[in-house]
Amino acid sequence: MRKFGEIPVMIYNNRFLVALILAAALLLGSCKKKVEDITQQTIQEYFEETILNKNFIVEFAKDTGADITDNYYADTFIMKKGSTYYDGVMTGKNGAIIYTGTWSSNEDYSRLVININTPTPPAAYTFLNRPWRFTKKSLPIMELAPWGTTDPKILHMRRL
Protein backbone atom coordinates (compact mmCIF):
# COMPACT_ATOMS: atom_id res chain seq x y z
CA MET A 1 0.00 0.00 0.00
CA ARG A 2 2.83 2.31 0.72
CA LYS A 3 3.96 2.36 -2.96
CA PHE A 4 0.58 3.68 -4.08
CA GLY A 5 0.80 6.50 -1.58
CA GLU A 6 4.08 7.66 -3.12
CA ILE A 7 2.65 7.99 -6.67
CA PRO A 8 1.22 11.54 -6.16
CA VAL A 9 4.57 12.64 -4.75
CA MET A 10 6.38 11.12 -7.75
CA ILE A 11 4.01 12.90 -10.17
CA TYR A 12 4.46 16.17 -8.30
CA ASN A 13 8.25 15.88 -8.37
CA ASN A 14 8.21 15.17 -12.12
CA ARG A 15 5.35 17.56 -12.99
CA PHE A 16 7.33 19.29 -15.75
CA LEU A 17 8.01 15.98 -17.49
CA VAL A 18 4.37 14.88 -17.07
CA ALA A 19 3.13 18.23 -18.48
CA LEU A 20 5.50 17.89 -21.44
CA ILE A 21 4.31 14.35 -22.21
CA LEU A 22 0.63 15.37 -21.97
CA ALA A 23 1.18 18.41 -24.21
CA ALA A 24 2.99 16.29 -26.81
CA ALA A 25 0.20 13.68 -26.73
CA LEU A 26 -2.48 16.34 -27.21
CA LEU A 27 -0.54 18.04 -29.98
CA LEU A 28 0.16 14.84 -31.90
CA GLY A 29 -3.34 13.51 -31.37
CA SER A 30 -5.10 16.64 -32.57
CA CYS A 31 -2.94 17.42 -35.61
CA LYS A 32 -4.28 15.77 -38.70
CA LYS A 33 -3.05 16.58 -42.14
CA LYS A 34 -5.64 18.45 -44.05
CA VAL A 35 -5.78 16.88 -47.45
CA GLU A 36 -7.57 18.93 -50.05
CA ASP A 37 -10.29 16.85 -51.59
CA ILE A 38 -10.00 17.43 -55.30
CA THR A 39 -12.74 15.46 -56.94
CA GLN A 40 -12.91 14.45 -60.57
CA GLN A 41 -15.84 16.82 -60.94
CA THR A 42 -13.67 19.74 -59.75
CA ILE A 43 -10.99 18.90 -62.31
CA GLN A 44 -13.58 18.61 -65.07
CA GLU A 45 -15.14 21.95 -64.14
CA TYR A 46 -11.72 23.63 -64.14
CA PHE A 47 -10.90 22.16 -67.57
CA GLU A 48 -14.26 23.27 -68.94
CA GLU A 49 -13.99 26.80 -67.53
CA THR A 50 -10.39 27.45 -68.55
CA ILE A 51 -9.79 25.51 -71.76
CA LEU A 52 -12.95 24.34 -73.50
CA ASN A 53 -14.60 26.74 -75.95
CA LYS A 54 -11.75 29.24 -75.56
CA ASN A 55 -9.62 30.63 -78.37
CA PHE A 56 -5.97 29.61 -78.31
CA ILE A 57 -3.04 30.62 -80.49
CA VAL A 58 0.34 28.99 -80.88
CA GLU A 59 2.68 31.21 -78.91
CA PHE A 60 5.75 29.01 -79.40
CA ALA A 61 6.43 25.90 -81.44
CA LYS A 62 9.79 24.18 -81.74
CA ASP A 63 10.41 21.09 -83.86
CA THR A 64 13.75 19.38 -83.21
CA GLY A 65 15.59 22.63 -82.64
CA ALA A 66 13.84 24.69 -85.33
CA ASP A 67 11.48 27.48 -84.27
CA ILE A 68 8.32 26.98 -86.35
CA THR A 69 6.08 29.44 -84.50
CA ASP A 70 5.64 31.59 -87.63
CA ASN A 71 3.80 28.69 -89.32
CA TYR A 72 0.83 29.46 -87.05
CA TYR A 73 0.81 33.27 -87.00
CA ALA A 74 -2.72 33.46 -88.45
CA ASP A 75 -4.23 30.39 -86.75
CA THR A 76 -6.72 30.24 -83.89
CA PHE A 77 -7.69 26.96 -82.22
CA ILE A 78 -10.74 25.95 -80.18
CA MET A 79 -11.44 22.72 -78.31
CA LYS A 80 -15.15 22.08 -77.83
CA LYS A 81 -16.71 19.72 -75.32
CA GLY A 82 -18.00 16.50 -76.80
CA SER A 83 -20.15 13.82 -75.22
CA THR A 84 -17.74 13.65 -72.27
CA TYR A 85 -15.21 15.95 -70.61
CA TYR A 86 -12.43 13.89 -72.22
CA ASP A 87 -13.02 14.43 -75.94
CA GLY A 88 -14.61 16.66 -78.48
CA VAL A 89 -14.27 18.62 -81.68
CA MET A 90 -11.21 20.79 -82.26
CA THR A 91 -11.03 23.44 -84.91
CA GLY A 92 -8.17 25.38 -86.36
CA LYS A 93 -9.03 28.57 -88.19
CA ASN A 94 -6.62 30.11 -90.67
CA GLY A 95 -8.16 33.26 -92.13
CA ALA A 96 -11.55 32.24 -93.48
CA ILE A 97 -10.77 28.51 -93.65
CA ILE A 98 -11.83 26.33 -90.72
CA TYR A 99 -10.16 22.94 -90.28
CA THR A 100 -11.93 20.39 -88.13
CA GLY A 101 -10.77 17.40 -86.15
CA THR A 102 -10.83 16.01 -82.66
CA TRP A 103 -9.13 16.32 -79.31
CA SER A 104 -9.10 13.81 -76.46
CA SER A 105 -7.61 13.56 -73.01
CA ASN A 106 -7.16 11.03 -70.25
CA GLU A 107 -8.99 11.29 -66.91
CA ASP A 108 -6.32 13.36 -65.13
CA TYR A 109 -5.82 15.69 -68.09
CA SER A 110 -2.11 14.97 -68.31
CA ARG A 111 -2.42 13.89 -71.95
CA LEU A 112 -3.90 15.79 -74.88
CA VAL A 113 -4.30 14.16 -78.29
CA ILE A 114 -4.86 16.54 -81.20
CA ASN A 115 -6.02 15.39 -84.63
CA ILE A 116 -7.15 18.13 -87.03
CA ASN A 117 -7.76 16.48 -90.40
CA THR A 118 -10.60 17.90 -92.54
CA PRO A 119 -10.51 19.40 -95.04
CA THR A 120 -6.88 18.61 -95.76
CA PRO A 121 -5.09 20.90 -93.31
CA PRO A 122 -1.89 22.82 -94.00
CA ALA A 123 1.36 20.86 -93.66
CA ALA A 124 2.12 22.74 -90.43
CA TYR A 125 -0.78 20.95 -88.71
CA THR A 126 1.13 17.66 -88.99
CA PHE A 127 3.26 18.96 -86.13
CA LEU A 128 0.15 19.54 -83.97
CA ASN A 129 -1.49 16.19 -84.75
CA ARG A 130 -0.05 13.91 -82.10
CA PRO A 131 -0.40 12.92 -78.44
CA TRP A 132 0.97 15.63 -76.16
CA ARG A 133 1.67 15.72 -72.44
CA PHE A 134 1.25 18.80 -70.33
CA THR A 135 4.53 20.06 -68.94
CA LYS A 136 2.83 23.08 -67.40
CA LYS A 137 -0.83 24.03 -67.05
CA SER A 138 -0.31 27.58 -65.89
CA LEU A 139 -2.95 29.33 -67.90
CA PRO A 140 -3.19 31.39 -69.97
CA ILE A 141 -0.41 29.23 -71.49
CA MET A 142 -0.56 25.46 -71.97
CA GLU A 143 2.96 24.07 -72.31
CA LEU A 144 3.12 20.75 -74.12
CA ALA A 145 5.71 18.15 -75.14
CA PRO A 146 5.26 14.87 -77.05
CA TRP A 147 3.67 12.05 -75.04
CA GLY A 148 5.78 8.99 -74.36
CA THR A 149 8.94 10.17 -76.08
CA THR A 150 11.88 12.46 -75.55
CA ASP A 151 11.46 13.87 -79.04
CA PRO A 152 12.65 17.51 -78.81
CA LYS A 153 9.36 19.16 -79.75
CA ILE A 154 7.73 21.96 -77.77
CA LEU A 155 4.29 23.51 -78.13
CA HIS A 156 2.99 26.47 -76.13
CA MET A 157 -0.59 27.53 -76.75
CA ARG A 158 -1.87 30.77 -75.21
CA ARG A 159 -5.51 31.43 -74.42
CA LEU A 160 -6.81 34.69 -75.84
Secondary structure, DSSP 8 states (H G I E B T S, - for coil): -HHHHHHHHHHHHTHHHHHHHHHHHHHHHH---------HHHHHHHHHHHTTT-EEEEEEEEETTEE-GGGGTTEEEEE---SSTTEEEEEEEETTEEEEEEEEE-TTS-EEEEEEEES---TTHHHHSSEEEEEE--TTEEEEEETTS---EEEEEEE-
